[in-house]
């Protein structure tokens, strides 16, 4: 029986390559190697309300967002539900602390791995799993409508990063296919189907999308949409010349919003 199980249902095994710990707040970043040699990242963040783990859903990414390092090499493959689960289980074992929140904002576009992500959600929220509430799970995505029809109670985080189509197309190739108006229509549909307000992610790039005029335009765009806006000063990467917005610019942007 063991031989048959080994042949037919190999157990998922993640190998830890490196763990980096922030000197600022103790956040820990795990670099995992998969059985086929691909590597992915997961991040443990400790808050007063509990521990959050940010996991990857793919090895690589094909979305091509200009500010993101994960997409530079393209997409290698989708992760299986067990590979997504294993990131959380390993970190729990390593820290001996319970994970109460999951954020799908690591490597990959979760909705590009739709079926496996849905199965992962089913397992992680099961009473026989970690029994994490759907409301404690956040999925970051550029695609929405199909997920709305599942009527899940997860938090949806939408990659926006620009107040207008012209700028967004320069930052995110997916914007060539869908305009911001189409995106917001899908958001209204999602809210109507789930009654869950969403989060818009906005990576602030110095001199590109962080000016007062952009904040005013963004406020006009999102007026009447039940949402939060998550302002994220972009993480500079050597392959791009994007620079992080200064704290003063971030606070001014927030104040206008």
N, C-alpha and C positions, 0 to 999 in steps of 0.2 A: 504493500500500500504506500509506504514512504517513497519507494522508487517511482511508482506510478505518479504520485503527487508531484515529485520533483521534476519529472519529465513533462507533465501536462500543465502544472500550475506553479511555476517558479515563484519563490517569495521575493518581494521587492526588497532590495538592499541598497541603501544610500551610504556612500563612503564620505566621511568628512575630510575635505582637503585642507580647509583653513577656517579659523574662527577669529574675527576681528572684533574688538570691544572698544566702543567710543569712550574717550577720556572725559567727554563732556557730560554724558548722561547714562553711561553704562549700556546703551543699546548694543546688541550683538548681531553681527552679520555672519551667517554660515555659508560657506561654499561647499556644495555637495557634488560628488561625482556619481553619475548614474551608471547602471550596469553596462551600457554601450559606450562609455567614455565621455559622453556629454556632461557639462557642468551647469548647475543652476544655483541661484542664491535664495536664501530665506533670511528674514530679519526678525529678531525678538526685541519688542519694545515693552518696557514696564511702565505702567501708569497706576495711579491711585485706584482706579476702578478695576484693575486686573492686568494680566499679560496679554498682549496682542502679538500674533505672528503674521508677518507678511510673507506669502508664499508665491512661488512661480507656478504657472500653468502650462508653459511650453519651454522647450529648449530652443532658445532663440525667438525671433519674432519677425513677421513679414510686413508689419504695418508701416515701417519706414519713417517714423516720427523723427524729425531732425534733431531734437534735443535729447534723444534717448540712446544710451549706449547699447541697450539690449538688442537693438534691431540692426546693428552694424554688420553682423555676419549673416543676416537673414534667418529664416526658420529652419531648424534641423528636424524637429518632430514635436508632436503633441505629447504631453505627459499623461500617463494613465491615472485613474482615480487613486490607485494605491501609492503612486509616486507623489501625488499631492498630499495625501494623508500622512505619508511617512515623514515628510518635512516637519509636520506638527508633532507627531509622536516622538521623533528623535529629539527635538528640542525639549519636549516635556521630560523625557528620560534624562537628558543631559543636565537640565537645571533642577530637576525634582520639584518643579513648580507647575501648577495647572495653567493651561492656556484657555482663556475665556472669550477671546475675540480673534477672528481671522480676517485678514485683509488680502484680497487677491490683486496685488499691485506689483508683484515681482516680475520676472522675465515672462514675456508672452502676453497675448491678447486672449483673455478667458473665453470670450464669445466665439473665437476662432477655433476653440476646442470644446464646442458646445455640449455634446453628449457626455463627454468625460467629466466636465465641470458639474453638470447636473447630477451625475452619479456621485461625485465627490460630496456635493451639498447634501444629498440624501444620506450618505454614510456618516458625515461629520455631525449631522444634527440628530441622528438616530439615538434612541435610548440605549441601544446596544453599542453605540460609539462613544463619542465625547459628550453627546447630548447638548451641544452648543446651540443656543437659540438662533434662529434665522436672523433675528434683528441684530445679532452680534457679528454678522458676517457682511463684509463690504466687497463688492466686485467692481473693479475699475474696467471700463470698456469704451469702445467706440460704437458698439451695436446694441440695440435696445428692444425693438418691437416684439420679436419672438419670445424674449424672456418675459415680457409683460403678461403674455397669455398663460404663463405658469402660475401666476398669482402668488409668488413667493413674497416673504416678508423681509428679505434681505435689504441692505442699503446699497443703492446703485450710485456709483461714482463715475461721472461722464467726463471723458477727456475733451475739454473745450479749447483752452489755451489761447483763444483769440476772440475779439468781439466782432470780427467781420470775416467774410468768406475769402477775400483776397489774401489777407495775412495768414489765415488758417491753412489755405492750400500750400503756402510756402513752408509751413511748419509740419503739416500732417498730410501725407498723400491721400489718406482715406477721404479727406475733404474734397478731393476732385470728384468723388462719386456722390457725396451727400452734402447739401448746403446746410448752413446753420438753421435756416427756416425749417427744412425737413427734419433736422435733428430735434428742434424744439417741438415740432408737431408730434414726433415720436415720444418726447418727454411728457407732453400733455396726455397722450394716450396711456403711457406707463402709469402716471399718477391716477388717471381715471380707473384703470384696471386694478391697481394695488393699494391706492390711498397712502402710498409711501412717498414722502418728499425725497428728492435726490440731491446729490452733491455734484457741483461742477468743479472739476480740477482745472486750475489755471496756473501753468508754470510761467513765472515772471522772468523774462529775459531782458537784461539791461539794454535800453535804447531801442528795443524791438516792439514789445507789447506792454510796457510797464509805465507809460506816460499818463498824465491826468486825462487827456482826451480819450485814451483807451478805456480808462475806468468809467468815464461818463457814458461811452458807447456801450460798454458791457452792462452797466446798470439799466440802460434803456432796453437792451436786448432781453434781459432776464426779468424785467418788471412783470409781475403777475404770475411768474412761475414759482410754485412752492419748492424752494430749494435752499441749500447752503452753497457758499462759494469757498473753496479751499485754495488759498493763495500759497503757491509753492515756489520760492526762489529756486531757479533751475540749478541743478548740480553740473558744474562745468566738466566737460570731457575733452581729452586731448585731440580727438578726431574732429571736433567742431570749435568754432571761435566764439560760441555763446558765452556771455559773462553773466554772473549772478547779479540780480538787482540789489542796490544798496538798501540797508534797513530803512533809511529815510524815505526812499521811493516806495517801498512796500507799505509803510504806514500811511503815506499820502494816498496811495491807491485804495487801501482799505477804508480810509476816512471818506473818500469820495463815494465808494460803493455803498 
